[in-house]
Amino acid sequence: MEEEKPKKHKKNWREMYATVEDIKAFLGGRLYLRHNVIMGRVECRLPSNYENPWK
């Protein structure tokens, strides 16, 4: 019985990093994010039919 060698994972040649602008464009109407300075946390919410209160 032959011993199998572990396969190496090759990086995807299409693997790229997203820029801040790319992330903003993707999340645009899908999710609202903001940084809560008092609590030091990121808060998020899904958009709804009423006006955005965070503007």
N, C-alpha and C positions, 0 to 999 in steps of 0.2 A: 504494500500500500504506500503510495507516494504522499509525502508531506506537502500540504498546501501552504504557500507563502501568503502572508497577509497582503492585500492589495493596497496600494497607496492612493489616497484621495487627491485627484488632480483638481486644481482650482478652475472654476468655470471662467472661461475667457471673457464672458460677458459680465462678470461680476464687477459692479461699480458702486461707488458711494453716492448717496443722495445729498444734494445741497439743501440748505435751508429753504431756498426758493422752491425747489422740487417738492419738499415736504409741505410747504404752505399751499402750493398749487394742488397737491393731492388731497389734503385735508380741507381745503377751502369751504365747501358747503356741507361737509360730512360731520365735522366735529369742531367745537369751539374749545380752545385751550387758553388758559391764562395762568400767570404766576401770582400766587397770593403771598405778598411780601410779609404780612404779619405772621402767617403760619409757616412760611418758608416752603410751601408745597405747590405743586402744579395741580390745577383744578380743570376738569373737563365736563362738558355736557353736550348732548345731542341737540341739533337745531330743531325748532318746532315752528308752528304757524305764527307765533307772536314775535314782536320785534326783539332784537338782541339787547338785553339789559346791560351788557358789558361794554357797550360802545360809549 
